[in-house]
Amino acid sequence: MSQKPRISKGTRDFSPSEVGKREYIFSIMKKVFGKYGFQPIETPSFELSETLLGKYGEEGDRLIFRILNSGDKMLKADIDALKNRNLNRFSNSISEKALRYDLTVPFARYVVQHQNDITFPFKRYQIQPVWRADRPQHGRYQEFYQCDIDVVGSDSLLYEIECIQIFDEVLSKLGLPGFTIKINNRKVLNGIAEVSGESDRLTDIVTAIDKLDKIGVEGVVEELNKRDISQSCIEMIKPLFGLKGTNKERLGQMSDFLADSEIGMKGLQELSFLFDIMKHTPIQKGRLEFDVCLARGLNYYTGAIFEVLVDDVKMGSICGGGRYDDLTSLFGLKGVSGVGISFGADRIYDVLNELKLFPDTVVNNLSYLFLNFGEEEFVKCFELSNKLREKGIPCEIYPVSTKIQKQMKYANERNAQNVLMIGSSELENQQITIKSMESGEQKTMAIDEFLSQL
């Protein structure tokens, strides 16, 4: 009995036109990344579990896809751990590898492993798929591409500025009419926890605040209560959830709030520097906004953090990132500061589709289709198709001589821009007839003239 074909939830097949659109996105990103001196690398699709686990916080660890051991290795399963419901230990005993959750932690591993071959500061970009065991929904997939840039080996705020510029240039070149680049600093969040008397509960506070845009103020308060954050702390930080005014005004309000926190004030100073520099930096369509509730609940961020939201589109953040000063120390290399950002290619794809921003040329990439009128005509078409391809012009020949109606239907479905016809009359007179599929206009000219115009 035949099996009904299907794919796993949270994954997708991509048709030729969809792949063309994705390549269009990637090509613009690569050009911009290259302009700022970033070089491409690639890492394996899966890593040792020990490389990934413990790097993304409690919620991140739950979303890592584990790979089951195979063969005799399964005999080493810790059955006692399963009987005692120690699922963590049992999972570790049957799974030594995991699909990568993002590109940042594998990059940190790469830097440590190849440190003797790298010139610092090292600027790299990476465009590869990642996997997360998340609940599939609109704009959220279990397999998706990330497009990352990172700089390691310098703590200069120059690179935060470049991140903002690259966000703006890439998304503007893709045609997005407007978007907000949200920015905060993890030191500010540290300061909030410090002045509210909950320094040792930073992770719990950040994890709750990070959900503000999804569950609202009351939802965050409820989450903080569930995590046993003191009522005095909740009452103190609750007004921050609705901070209003210009970036300068918000920074001023936070300066008053964090006056007694050295680390919090350090974070505000870094943010003020970035805003001051960006006043003198051309920005295209992006809008830079200080958001004190931006938390990005990942444990490795230590400085600036970013997220990008598209105006008037119901979609989560399409980009994010931040500084992670001590990430490589997890792999034994201390004192290497880093900052990086990630473009969510799949979400960007969905936004461009929704706003109809893909150029027609991305889909209509077949310039010419030769119709097939018979064996002799086919030979001439084959000769001409080779000349077109030598010039880098995409073209096809319909494979068999059949009804013109059928061949034209194929041309339509292939989104061919033009149809070329060489029938018996054209063959005798060394001519070719060109029909535009868009306008329907048709003209006949000498073959030599046609080739000279290409």
C-alpha positions in Angstrom: 0.0 0.0 0.0 1.5 3.4 -1.0 2.4 5.8 1.7 1.0 9.3 1.6 3.9 11.8 1.3 4.2 14.4 4.0 6.8 16.5 5.8 7.4 17.2 9.4 5.5 20.2 11.0 7.5 23.3 11.2 9.4 22.5 7.9 8.7 23.5 4.3 9.5 22.5 0.7 10.6 25.4 -1.5 9.6 25.6 -5.2 12.0 27.1 -7.8 10.4 30.5 -7.5 10.7 30.4 -3.7 14.3 29.4 -3.9 14.9 32.3 -6.4 13.4 34.7 -3.9 15.5 33.4 -1.0 18.6 33.6 -3.1 17.7 37.3 -3.9 17.6 37.9 -0.1 20.9 36.2 0.5 22.6 37.9 -2.4 21.8 41.4 -1.0 22.9 40.4 2.5 26.2 39.0 1.2 27.0 42.2 -0.8 26.3 44.4 2.3 28.2 42.1 4.6 31.2 42.1 2.2 31.2 45.9 2.1 31.9 46.0 5.8 34.7 43.5 5.6 32.9 40.3 6.8 34.2 36.9 5.5 32.1 33.8 5.0 32.5 30.6 7.0 30.4 27.4 7.5 30.1 25.0 10.4 28.5 21.5 10.7 24.7 21.2 11.0 25.1 19.3 14.3 27.4 19.8 17.2 28.3 17.8 20.3 25.5 18.2 22.8 28.0 19.5 25.4 28.8 22.4 23.0 25.2 23.6 22.9 23.6 22.8 26.2 23.7 25.4 28.9 24.4 28.2 26.5 20.9 29.5 25.8 19.2 29.5 29.2 16.5 27.2 30.5 14.0 27.8 27.8 16.6 27.6 25.0 17.8 24.2 26.2 14.3 22.8 25.9 14.2 23.8 22.3 17.3 22.0 21.2 16.8 19.0 18.9 18.8 16.1 20.3 20.1 13.3 17.9 19.6 9.8 19.2 22.7 7.7 19.4 22.9 4.8 16.9 24.2 1.2 16.9 26.0 -0.2 19.9 26.1 3.2 21.6 22.5 2.8 22.5 23.5 -0.1 24.8 25.1 2.6 27.0 21.7 4.1 27.9 21.4 4.9 31.6 18.3 2.9 32.4 18.6 3.6 36.1 18.3 7.3 35.4 15.1 6.7 33.4 13.7 4.6 36.3 14.5 7.4 38.7 13.0 10.0 36.3 16.3 11.8 35.9 15.4 12.7 32.3 18.4 15.0 31.9 20.9 12.3 32.7 19.0 9.7 30.6 18.9 12.1 27.6 22.7 12.6 27.9 23.3 8.9 27.9 21.4 8.3 24.7 22.3 11.5 22.8 25.8 12.8 22.3 24.9 15.2 19.4 22.3 17.9 18.7 21.2 20.0 15.8 22.6 23.5 16.1 20.1 26.0 17.8 21.8 29.1 16.3 25.0 30.1 14.6 26.6 32.1 17.4 27.6 29.3 19.8 29.0 27.1 17.0 30.9 30.3 15.9 32.4 30.7 19.4 33.5 27.1 19.3 35.0 27.7 15.8 36.9 30.7 17.1 38.5 28.8 20.0 39.3 25.8 17.8 40.9 27.9 15.1 42.3 30.7 17.2 45.9 30.3 15.8 44.7 30.7 12.2 42.5 33.8 12.8 43.5 37.5 12.6 41.7 39.5 15.3 39.4 41.3 15.2 37.8 38.5 13.1 34.7 39.5 11.1 32.6 36.6 9.7 29.2 36.1 8.1 27.4 32.8 8.0 24.2 31.8 6.2 23.0 28.3 7.1 19.9 26.5 8.5 19.3 26.1 12.3 16.7 24.0 14.2 14.5 24.6 17.2 11.9 22.3 18.7 9.4 25.2 18.9 5.7 25.1 18.4 5.1 25.8 14.7 3.0 28.9 13.9 2.9 31.8 11.5 6.5 33.1 11.1 7.9 30.5 13.4 9.4 27.3 12.0 11.4 24.3 13.4 13.9 24.5 10.6 14.9 27.9 9.3 17.8 29.9 8.0 19.8 32.4 10.0 22.1 34.9 8.4 24.6 36.1 11.0 27.5 38.5 11.2 29.9 38.6 14.2 33.0 40.4 15.2 35.3 38.9 17.9 38.5 40.2 19.4 37.5 43.8 20.1 35.2 45.6 22.6 35.0 48.7 20.5 31.5 50.2 20.2 32.4 50.8 16.6 31.1 47.4 15.8 27.7 48.0 17.5 27.4 51.0 15.2 28.2 48.9 12.2 25.5 46.4 13.2 23.0 49.2 13.2 24.2 50.4 9.8 24.0 46.9 8.4 20.5 46.3 9.7 19.4 49.5 8.0 21.2 49.0 4.7 20.2 45.4 4.2 16.5 45.9 5.0 16.3 49.2 3.1 17.8 47.5 0.0 15.2 44.7 0.3 12.6 47.5 0.0 11.0 47.4 3.5 9.1 50.7 3.8 9.8 51.2 7.5 11.2 49.3 10.5 12.2 49.8 14.0 15.7 48.9 15.3 15.2 48.4 19.0 18.2 48.6 21.3 18.9 48.0 25.0 21.9 47.0 27.1 22.2 44.0 29.3 24.1 46.1 31.8 20.9 48.2 32.2 18.9 45.1 33.0 21.6 44.1 35.5 21.2 47.5 37.0 17.4 47.1 37.2 17.8 43.9 39.1 20.4 45.4 41.4 18.5 48.6 42.4 15.3 46.5 42.9 17.1 44.2 45.4 17.0 41.1 43.2 20.6 40.9 41.8 20.7 37.2 42.1 17.4 36.8 40.2 18.5 38.5 37.0 17.7 35.5 34.7 14.2 35.1 36.1 13.5 38.9 35.7 14.9 39.0 32.2 13.0 35.9 31.0 9.7 37.4 32.2 10.4 40.9 30.8 11.3 39.4 27.5 7.7 38.2 27.1 6.2 41.7 27.4 5.2 42.1 23.8 3.5 38.7 23.8 1.7 38.6 27.2 1.4 42.3 28.2 2.1 44.0 31.5 -0.2 41.9 33.6 1.1 38.8 32.1 4.7 39.8 32.9 3.7 40.6 36.5 2.0 37.2 36.8 5.2 35.5 35.4 7.3 37.4 37.9 5.0 36.3 40.7 5.3 32.7 39.5 9.1 33.0 39.7 8.8 34.2 43.3 10.2 37.7 42.6 9.5 40.0 45.6 6.5 42.2 45.5 8.7 45.3 46.2 10.8 44.5 43.2 7.8 44.1 40.9 6.3 47.4 42.1 9.6 49.1 41.5 10.1 47.9 37.9 6.5 47.9 36.8 6.5 51.6 35.7 9.5 50.8 33.4 7.2 48.6 31.2 5.5 51.7 29.8 8.4 54.2 29.5 7.5 57.0 27.1 9.2 59.9 25.3 12.1 60.3 22.9 15.2 58.2 23.2 17.0 61.0 25.1 14.1 61.4 27.5 13.9 57.6 28.2 17.6 57.5 28.8 17.2 60.4 31.2 14.4 58.6 33.1 16.5 55.5 33.4 19.5 57.5 34.5 17.4 58.6 37.5 16.2 55.1 38.2 19.8 53.6 38.0 21.7 56.4 39.7 22.9 54.0 42.5 23.9 51.2 40.1 27.4 51.4 38.6 26.8 48.7 36.1 23.4 50.1 35.1 25.0 53.6 34.5 27.7 52.0 32.4 25.1 50.5 30.2 23.3 53.8 29.8 26.7 55.5 28.9 27.2 53.0 26.1 23.7 53.5 24.8 24.1 57.3 24.9 27.4 57.0 22.9 25.7 54.9 20.2 22.7 57.4 19.9 25.1 60.4 19.7 27.2 58.8 16.9 24.1 57.7 15.0 23.0 61.3 14.8 25.9 61.9 12.4 25.5 58.6 10.5 23.2 58.5 7.4 20.3 56.1 8.0 17.9 55.1 5.3 14.5 53.6 6.4 15.2 52.3 9.9 14.2 54.0 13.1 16.4 53.5 16.2 14.5 53.2 19.5 15.7 52.6 23.1 13.5 49.9 24.7 14.3 49.2 28.3 12.1 46.1 28.2 14.0 44.5 25.3 15.7 41.6 27.1 16.4 38.8 24.5 16.4 36.0 27.0 19.8 34.5 26.2 22.3 34.1 28.9 25.4 35.0 26.9 24.6 38.7 26.2 26.6 41.1 28.2 26.2 44.5 26.5 24.1 46.0 23.7 21.1 44.0 22.5 19.1 44.5 19.4 15.8 43.5 17.8 14.2 44.7 14.6 10.4 44.9 14.0 8.7 45.7 10.7 6.2 48.5 10.7 2.5 47.6 10.1 3.2 43.8 9.8 2.0 41.2 12.3 5.2 39.4 12.7 7.7 39.0 15.5 11.2 40.3 15.3 12.9 39.6 12.0 16.5 40.4 13.3 18.3 40.4 16.6 21.6 40.1 18.3 24.0 41.7 20.8 27.3 41.8 22.6 28.6 38.6 24.3 31.9 39.5 26.0 32.6 36.1 27.6 31.1 33.5 25.2 34.4 32.0 24.1 35.5 31.5 27.7 32.9 28.7 27.8 35.4 26.9 25.5 38.5 27.9 27.3 39.5 31.1 25.6 39.1 34.1 27.9 39.2 37.8 27.2 37.7 37.7 23.7 34.9 40.2 23.3 32.3 39.7 20.6 29.2 41.3 19.1 26.9 39.9 16.4 23.5 40.1 14.8 21.3 37.7 13.1 18.8 38.1 10.2 15.8 35.8 10.3 15.7 35.0 6.6 12.4 33.0 6.7 10.6 35.8 8.5 12.1 38.4 6.1 10.9 36.2 3.2 7.4 36.1 4.6 7.3 39.9 5.1 8.5 40.6 1.6 5.9 38.2 0.2 3.1 39.8 2.3 4.1 43.3 1.1 4.7 42.1 -2.5 8.3 43.5 -2.5 10.0 40.9 -4.5 11.1 42.2 -8.0 9.5 40.5 -11.0 12.9 39.5 -12.3 13.4 37.2 -9.3 10.6 35.0 -10.5 10.8 35.7 -14.3 14.4 34.5 -14.7 13.9 32.7 -18.0 14.6 35.3 -20.7 13.8 33.3 -23.8 12.0 30.1 -24.7 12.5 28.6 -28.2 9.4 27.0 -29.6 10.0 23.7 -31.4 8.6 23.5 -35.0 10.5 20.4 -36.2 13.9 18.7 -36.6 15.6 21.3 -38.9 14.2 24.2 -37.0 15.3 22.6 -33.7 18.9 22.4 -35.0 19.0 26.1 -35.6 17.4 26.8 -32.2 20.0 24.7 -30.5 22.8 26.6 -32.3 21.3 29.9 -31.1 20.6 28.8 -27.6 24.3 28.0 -27.1 25.1 31.6 -28.3 22.6 33.1 -25.8 24.0 31.0 -23.0 27.6 32.0 -23.8 26.4 35.6 -23.2 24.9 34.5 -19.8 21.3 34.8 -21.0 18.9 32.1 -19.5 17.0 30.3 -22.2 15.4 26.9 -23.0 14.2 25.0 -26.0 10.9 23.2 -25.9 11.9 19.5 -26.1 9.5 18.2 -28.8 7.5 19.5 -31.7 3.9 19.6 -30.6 0.9 21.9 -30.6 1.9 25.5 -30.3 -0.9 26.0 -27.7 0.8 23.4 -25.4 4.2 25.0 -25.9 2.8 28.5 -25.1 1.2 27.2 -22.0 4.6 25.9 -20.9 6.1 29.3 -21.6 3.5 30.9 -19.4 4.0 28.5 -16.5 7.8 29.0 -16.7 7.3 32.7 -16.6 9.4 33.1 -19.8 9.8 36.8 -20.7 9.9 36.2 -24.4 9.2 33.4 -26.9 11.4 32.8 -29.9 10.1 31.2 -33.0 12.0 29.8 -36.0 9.6 28.2 -38.4 10.2 27.0 -42.0 9.8 30.6 -43.3 12.2 32.1 -40.7 14.7 29.3 -41.4 14.7 29.9 -45.1 15.2 33.7 -44.7 17.6 33.5 -41.7 15.1 35.3 -39.5 13.7 34.9 -36.0 10.3 36.0 -34.5 10.3 37.4 -31.0 7.1 37.6 -28.9 7.0 39.4 -25.6 4.9 37.4 -23.1 4.0 40.5 -21.2 2.8 42.8 -23.9 2.0 40.3 -26.6 4.0 42.4 -29.1 5.6 40.3 -31.9 8.3 41.2 -34.4 10.5 39.4 -36.9 14.1 40.4 -37.7 17.3 38.9 -39.1 19.0 36.5 -36.8 22.3 38.4 -37.0 20.4 41.6 -36.0 18.8 39.8 -33.0 22.2 38.5 -31.8 23.8 41.9 -32.2 21.2 43.5 -29.9 21.7 41.0 -27.1 
